[in-house]
């Protein structure tokens, strides 16, 4: 994956997981390194 594609994937995953609105995922996303 190119850097742009990777960032796009991360955003998509974050948005999907954000919909779940679970504390576990909130912590997981907060710890996700911004690459």
Secondary structure, 3 states (H helix, E strand, C coil): CCHHHHHHHHHHHHHHHHHHCCHHHHHHHHHCCCC
